[in-house]
Amino acid sequence: MAKPAQGAKYRGSIHDFPGFDPNQDAEALYTAMKGFGSDKEAILDIITSRSNRQRQEVCQSYKSLYGKDLIDNLKYELTGKFERLIVGLMRPPAYCDAKEIKDAISGIGTDEKCLIEILASRTNEQMHQLVAAYKDAYERDLEADIIGDTSGHFQKMLIVLLQGTREEDDVVSEDLVQQDVQDLYEAGELKWGTDEAQFIYILGNRSKQHLRLVFDEYLKTTGKPIEASIRGELSGDFEKLMLAVVKCIRSTPEYFAERLFKAMKGLGTRDNTLIRIMVSRSELDMLDIREIFRTKYEKSLYSMIKNDTSGEYKKTLLKLCGGDDDAAGQFFPEAAQVAYQMWELSAVARVELKGTVRPANDFNPDADAKALRKAMKGLGTDEDTIIDIITHRSNAQRQQIRQTFKSHFGRDLMADLKSEISGDLARLILGLMMPPAHYDAKQLKKAMEGAGTDEKALIEILATRTNAEIRAINEAYKEDYHKSLEDAISSDTSGHFRRILISLATGNREEGGENLDQAREDAQVAAEILEIADTPSGDKTSLETRFMTILCTRSYPHLRRVFQEFIKMTNYDVEHTIKKEMSGDVRDAFVAIVQSVKNKPLFFADKLYKSMKGAGTDEKTLTRIMVSRSEIDLLNIRREFIEKYDKSLHQAIEGDTSGDFLKALLALCGGED
């Protein structure tokens, strides 16, 4: 069994079996495979209840007792995914890794994701054992085989990692940290082209402790996380490898939690990835992976495996998982550290927001107005021309086109567009033609008119707009509907939810920096209202009002500090706690505020993903976000989308919409990542 570092707590899910008798296990396995058919329950029960060291003893006893190879017999008796999983467990870890890499580089094509996962995540000692196991099992040199199957900078970094020579000294030189930050910055952001050799040398050789400080200083110096620079400067498999290295430096368990989630989300399961990780981490850090998985994805690893697999294969995976964290409902210290780091990253990042729609060069409103009139004149409508013009002009330019259209033809462009196009395309094009504040005002009006209220639309708009945007919306609402937005909200909502929306709709959020003493007081209020403070005090109604005031009026930088202090005070993440302790529209509004403070582009990426996943498409949400963010941060949203969901926004839209609506959305999307 893998031993934890001296003084470290064992975090695997598989332990040595007490009272272990290898001969008895060998006999039980022989009996389970004797005769017609096999007792799969007995096989999985024995193998998942023994450590890898004990399984090797069972293999030896089996050969001594019966003169047969246990792995060969298991291969003969079992089939499919269950066989691959059981056989993987029976191999020593280094030999299991060696087999995975051999399969990844054998035959036509290469499984680069497998190479990246193994070589980016293994320790020096594990790497040395892997090289030796590969030589022993296949009588071949692993380095030579990788060189023969890969190329370029991707190959160079793999070979550097394969040496297993990463520095392991925990004593870090501050001068060297600063030097590495400067070298990475000059090799990427400040250089025409990229000096890939510097990235390879620093990320492939420095110690984990050193690199974590380098990443922190890089963010403070450049305003960008190192991941953003890697995405901007590198490409292809080399980019993916370097991002995997960075993730493993930051938190190896978090890297594997993300890999497991992606292996099971959506249609189909990436069983090879699922098997490889569950086998390789079961005696190392499976408990940490489970904790981070539960926090990050709001469901337990156990429940996701249970819903995504079946039969003996499922039973074996669940045994390796070792428990269902949903049952305990706990928030773990490891996960709290990850949440704190995320808030810290949010607090210091200076991300430049970029839209996908920019003012057209050589803009000619006269020519555009004439082209649009021609596209709508006579029989039929030239939708392609309408889409091409309107999606490639800024909103300010569209307003000029409207005015020019009226001056030339004495006609209202909006009215003509309404009569010529229909359905989802009409909603999208007409939305683009409205000034942003008037568009938001209309979306709020639609959310509140008729039977029922679209609370999600109200929350999405009011929780994410800036003070200036909110004030412009108020003016537009009054101008268009002859009623104040506050009165409309008061008439259509009630209770705490109404109070939250009205507070947001005033557009009076503070715009200064953080105040540490005030942040600690605010964090204490949050802890008390969410009922996890050690010493609750004060009237509950008063606390509720104070909590609402904190979330609805404090500046974003201040709230980030509040949420960090909350974790230090309680060992809980505020978003997780709100979801657990609150309910209904109030919970949804507070969660939206917290997510917007943490990472607004990611908030919208999540909304877009949910609007297109599963059966049917939420075209209203999809349209609203694509229209409203196209000139603000849609490029940032695209980047968050592909990072979290492992596919581009372009691909998601392409797979979920059709016709002219699809064409217009893709034009707004602005490109394939």
N, C-alpha and C positions, 0 to 999 in steps of 0.2 A: 504494500500500500504506500502511496506517496506520502512523504513526511512533511509536515509544515515546517517553516523556518523556525529556528530556535526562538521560543517565546511567543510565537504566533499561534493563534487558535485554529484548529483543524476546521476547514470549511467545505469539505466534501460531503456528499450525501450517502456514500457507500463506505462502510466500515468493515474491519476484520470481524468475521463471524465468531462469536464465543463458542468454545467447545468444538472447534473445527477438527474434523477427521477426514483427511483427503481420501483414504481408502473407502470410507463409508459413502462419501460423495461420488466417487468413481463408480462404485457398485450401483448407486441409485440412478446415475445417468445411464449406465449400461442397461439396467432394467427398463428405464424409460424409452430406450431406443430399440429394445429387443422385440422381435416378432413383427406382426403386421401393424403398421402405423406407429406413432410415437406419442408419448405423454408430454405434450408441449408445456403444460402447466408445471409439471415437475421440473422440467429442464430450466424454464425461466425462473422458477422460484429458487433453485439452487444457485444458478449463475449470478443472479442479481443480488443475492444475499451474501456473496463472498467478495472479498477484496481481490484486486488483480493478482497480488502476490499469492493469495490462497488458490486462485484459479490455476496458476502455473503448477502448484503442487498437485492439484487434482489431475491435470494433464499428465504429469509424470507418473502418478499412481495408476491412472487408467492404462498407460502403456505397459507398466510393470505387471499389472493384473491380467490384461487381455491381449497384449502384444499388438494393440491397434492405436492409431493416432486419433485422439478425441476430436480434434478440429475436423479431420477428414470425415469422421462418422457424423458429426453435427451437420456438415455441409450436405451429406448424403440424405439425411433424414428431414432436414428443414428446407424451406424454400423462400424465395422473395425477400422482402424487407426484413422479416423476422429473422431469417437466416443471416443476412448481412449484419444485423444488430448483435445477435448472439455470438457470431464468429468474431466480430470486432471486440467484444468484451473479453474473449478468450485469448487474444493476442496481448503480449506485453505492450505498454503504451508506445514505445519507440518503434516497434515493429508495426503497430497499427498505423502510425503516422507514415512510416515508410511505404506501406501498402497503398495508402491514400495518395501519396505523391506519385508512386509508380503508375497507378491507374490514371492520375491526372495528366501525365505526360506520355502515356502509351497510345498507340494508334493514331488515327487522323484527328487533328485538332488538339488543343490543350485546355484543361479546366483551370483557367487562370485564377478563378475565385478560390478554388481549393488551395492552390499554391500560396496565394496571398494570405488566406486565413491561417494556415499552419506556420509559415515562415515569419509572419508579422507578430505572432503571439507567443512563440515558444521562448523559454529562458535559454541562457548559454548552455547549461547542463543538458537540457532537453534536446538542444540542437546537436550537441556532440553525440548523444545517444542515438539520435535519428540517423546521422551520417554513418555511424558504425552499424546500426541495424540494417540500413539499406545495403551496405557492402556485404554484410553477412547473408541477407536473404536473397539478393539478386546477383551477387558477385560483380557488381558494377559500381562505378564511382558516381555518387549523387550529383556532385558539382558538374562533372562532365555531361551528365544526362540533362541537367537544367540548361547548361550552355547550349547543348544541341537542340533544345526545344523552345528556347525563348530568345529575345534579341533586345538590343538597345539599352536604354537606361533602366527599363524594367528588369532586364537580365542582370545588370550590374548591381542593382539594389538587392535582388534575391541572393546573389553570390556573397555580398557583404553580410547580409543577415545569416546566411548559412555558415559563416565562419564561427559564429557563437563567441564573438569577442567583444560584445558590448561591455563598456566599463561598468563596474559594480560598486564603486566607492560611493558611499552616501555623503561624504564630505564634499561640499560644492564650493567652487571658487566663484565669487561674485564677479570678478573681473572677466573670467572666462564666459560666464553667462552673458554679460554685456557684449563681449566680443562675438559670441555666436549669434546673438540677436542682430548685431550690425552686419555680420557676414551673410545671414539669411536674407536680411532686408536688401542688401546690395546685390545679392545673387538673383533676386526676384523682382520686387517692386521697383527698385531704382535702376534696373539694368534693361537695356534694349535687348530682348531675348532673355533667356534664363540660363544661369550657371547651375545646371543640374548636379554637377559634381559636389558643390558645397552642400546642397540638400542631402545628397547621398551620404557624404562623410559625417555630417553632424547628426542626422536622424538615425544613421546606421550604427554609430559607435558610442555616442555619449550615454551616460547612465540615465535611468528613468528619472531619478530625483533631479538630476541636472536639467534634463529636458523639460520637466514640468515647470521649473523656474524660468527656463528660456521661453516657454509658451506664455507664461504670465507676463514677463517683461516685454515680449514681442507685442502683445495686445496693448499694453500701456504705451509703448513707444509709437506704434503705427496706427492704433485705433482699430486694428483688424485682428481677428483670431488667426492663428497660423493656418487653420483649415481653409479660410477664405483665400489666402495667398496661394496655397497649393492648388486650389481649384482654378485660380486665375492664371497661374504660371505653368502648370503641368497639364498633361492630358493622357487619355487612354488608360491602359493597365498600370502604367507607371504612377499616374495620379491616384488611382484606386489603391495601389499598394502603399503609397506614402500616407494617404488618409487613414488606412488601416493601422499603420505603424503609430501614427499620432493618437488614434483612439486607444490602442493598447497601452501606450505610454500613460495616457490620462487615466484609464480604468479598463483593464482587461475584462473583468466581469461585465461591464457595461457594453463593451464591444460584442461579447458573445450573446448578451441579452438581445441586442439589436439584430444580430445574425439569426437567432432563433425566431424572433418575431417575424422577420422577413421571410424565413423559410416556411412559415405557416399561414401568413396572411393572404387574403385573396383566394382565387380559385386554384386548386391543386396544392400539393405540398412538395417542397424540395427535400425529399427523404434522405438523400445522401448527406446533405448539410446537417439535417436534424440528427441523424445517427452519429455522424462524426463528432459533433459537439457534445451530445449527451454521453457518449462513450468517453471522450477525452477529458471532460471536465468533472466527471462524476466523483473523482477522488481528489480534486483540486479546489474548485471554487463554486460548486453548484449552488450552495446556499446563498452566496453573494449574488450570483446570476439571478436566482429566483427573486431575491429581495428587490434588485434593481428593476427586473422585469415587471414586478407587481406595481412598483411606483411609476414607472415610465409609461406603461400601457394600460394601467387601471384594470388589470385582470391578472390572475395568477398564471404562471407557466404551466402548472398542473392542469388548470381548466382549459387552456388553449390546446394542449396536447390531447386532452380527453375529447374535445370537440372536433379535432382535426385528424385523428387516426382511429384505428379499429383493431379488434381481435387481440391475439397474443402480442402482436407488435405494440399496440397501445399499452397493454398491461406491463410489458417490459420497460417501455419508456417511462411510465408513471412510477415504477419501482426505482428507476434511476433518478427521477426528479426528487423523490423522497418526501413529498408532502404538498398539501394544498394551502397556499398562503391566504387564499380568500377566506378559508374557514377561520383562520386566526384573526384576520382583519387588522393586522398590526402594521405599523410604519416602522421600518428598521433603521438603526443608526447608520449603516452603510448607505442606505437610500437617502437619509437626511443629508449626508455629506455630499452626495451627488447633487441633490436639490440646491444646497448652499452654493456649490460651484457654479451651477447654472445661473443663479441669481447674481453671483459675482461677475460672471462673464457678461450678463446683461447690463450690469452697472457700468462696466468700463468700456464696452464696445462702442465705437463711433462708426456706425454703419451708414454709408452714403445711400440714401433712398433713390431708386431709379425707376422711372416708369418705362413702358415699352412704346408708348406713343409720344412722339416729339413733333414740334412744329415742322411742317414740310418746307424744304428748301425751295426757293424760287416760287413761293406761293402766289397764286393768281386767283383771287376770289371771283373775278369776272369769268375766267375760263371754267372754273369749277361749277359756278352757277349754271352756265350754258350747258355743260356736260350733263349735269343732273337733270335739267329740263328736258334735254334730248333723251335721256335714259327713261323718262316717264311719259314721253309724248307718244301718242298713237297707240296702236294695238300692242299689248304685251309690255313688259317692263324689263329693262336691262339691269337685273339685280347685281351683276358682277361690277358694273361701273359704279353703282351706288355704294357698294361695299368698299371698293377700292378707294374711292375719294374720301368717304366719311371716316374709315378706320385709319387713314394715313394723314389726317389733319388733327392738329391740336384743338382743344375745345374753343379756345379764343379764335382760331381760324374758322371753325364751323360757325361761330356767331357772325363773323364777317360775311360768310357765304349766305347765311340766312338773310342778312340785310341787303346784300347785293341781289339775291334772287328776287326779293320784293321790289327793289328799285327797278330792275330790268323788266320783270314780267307782271308786276302788280299782283303777285300771288304769294300765298304763305307756303314756304317750303315744307314746314311740318305738316300742314294739312294735305299737301300733295303726296308726301311720303306715306301718310296714314291711309290714303285712298289707293295707293299702288302696291304696298307690301302688307303682309299680315303675319299673325302668329308670333313665334319666338323671334324671328328676324325683325319684325316690326318693333317689338319691345326693346330689342337691343339697339337698333339704329336710332329710334326716337329718343332713347335714353342718352345716347352719345350726342345727340343734337341739342340737348338741354344744358344750360349752365349747371355746374356741379351742385350748387346749393339748391337750385330749383328741382333738380333730379332727386336729391335726398329728401327734400320736402314732400315730393310726390310719393316716394316710397313709404315715408312715414304716414302720409294720408291714407294710402292704400292699405297699410298694415292695420289701421284703426277703423276703416269704414266697413259697413255691412255687418252681417252676423259674424261674431267671433273676432278675435284679435290675433294678428301675427306677432306674437311676443318676440320670437327669434329675430325678426327684422328690426323691431324697435331696439332690441339689445345690441344687435350688430352695429347699427348706425350710431346710436348715442354713446356707446361704450368705447368707440374707436376714433371719433372725430376730434380734432384739435379745438381749442377755444375759438379761434378765428373761424373755423368751419362751422361750428355750432352756432355762432352769432349770425353768420351768413344764412344758415338754414332757417333760423328764427325769422329773419327779415323776409326771406323768400316765402315761407309758410304764410306769414301775415299778408304779403302782397298777393299771393295766388288764391288763398282760401278765406281771406277776410276774417281770420280768427287766429288767436295766438296759439302757438304750439303747446304752451303750458296748459291752456284751457282744454285743448283737444286731448292731451294725455290725461288730464284730471277726469274728463268725461268718460274715458274708455278703459281706465285701469283703476286699481284700488290697492289699499293697504300699503305695506312696505315697498312693494314693487313700484307703485305709483310714486312714492317719495323718492326712490332711487332714480327713476327716469326723469322726474322734474329737476332733481339736483343736477343730473348730468346735462339736462337741456338748458341750464342757465349759462353754461360755458364759462364757469368761474373757477376752473382748476388752476391751482397755483402754478407758477412757471419758473420758480427758482430752483436752487439745488437742495441738497439734503441737510437736515439738522439732526445730528446724532442723538442728542438728549431727547428731542421730540420724537424721534423714530423709536426709541426704546419705550417711551410712554405709549405710543401708538401700538407697538407690538404687544404690550401688556393688555391694552384694551382688546385687541384681536384675540389674544389667548383667553381672556375672560369670557368674551361673547361666544367663542367657539368651545367653551367649557373644557379647556385643557390646562388652565392656569392652576398653579398649586394653591394659590390663595385668592379665590374669587372675591371681589368686593364691588360695592356699588349697586345701584338700582338697575335692573335688567333693561327697562325701557330707555333709560339714559345711556346705557352702554350700547344699545342697538343704534341709537341716533349718532353716537360718537363714531361707531364703526362705519356707518354709512358715510358720515362726513369725511372720515379718513380716506376711504376708497374713492369717493366721488370728487374730492376737492384737493387732495394733496398732489404735489407735482410727481411726475414719473420718477425722477432721480430719488426723491425722498421715499416714495413707496418701495423702490427696489431695496433701499436700506432698511425700511420697516420689515420687509419680508425676510431679509437676511437675519435681522435681530430676532424675528419670530422663530426661526429655525434654531438659533443659538439658545433661545430661551426655553423652547419646548421639545426640540428634536423632531419636530414635525414640519412639513411643508404646508404653507398656507392654502395653496390651491387644493391639495389632497384633503386637507381638513375641512375646507368649505364644502367640498363635494360629499364628504362623509357626514358632516353635522347638519347641513342645511338641505332644503328641498325646494322644488318648484321653480318659479320664475325668479325669485329672489336669489336662489343659488346660482341659476344660469347667468343672471346679470353680474353678480360678484365674480364668478369664474371668468366671464368675458373680460372684465376690467383687469383682473390679475394677469390673464394671458396676454392682453394687449400691452400691459406694462412690461411684461417679460420679453415679448418678441411679437410685435404686431404683424409683420409679414407671415410668421408661422401661424398665427391665429387665423389669418385669411386662407393660408394654404390648407389648414385643417377643414375650414368651412367648404372650400372648393372640393376637397377630396370627398367629404361626406355628401355633397350635393350630387356626386356622380357615382358613388359606390352602390352596389346592390341593384335590385330591380327598379327600373325607372330612374328618371333624372329630375332633380329639383331645379328646373330651368330658371325660376325666379331668382333664387339665391345665386346661381351661376351667373346670370345676366347682371344682377346688381353689383356683384364684386368685380366682374370683368370691366364693367363700365366705370365704376367709381374709383378703382385703383389703377387704371391703365396709364394715367399720367403721374401717379404718385410713387408706387412701390411694386408694381406688378413684376418687374424684373427680380426684385428681392423675393417676392412670393414664389416665383418660378424656382429659384434656387432652394428655398426651404422645402418646396414640394418634392423635388427630386431627391433631396437629402433624406427626407423622412420616409417617403413612400417608394423609393427605388424605381421610380419611373417619372418621366417628364410630364408636366402639365399639358404640353402639346399632345403627348400620347394618350393621356386620360381623356382629353376633349375629343380627340380623333376617334377613340373607341366608344364614346358615349353620346355623340350628337351626329347630325347628318345634314346634308343639303346646304343651302345658303347660310343657315344659322351656324353650321360648322365652319364654313369659309370665313364668316365675319369674326367668330371667336378666335380662330387660328391667326387671323390678321392682327387682332388685338394682343394675342399671346406673344407675338413678335418673334418667334423662333423656336427651334427644337434644341433642348439642352443636351 
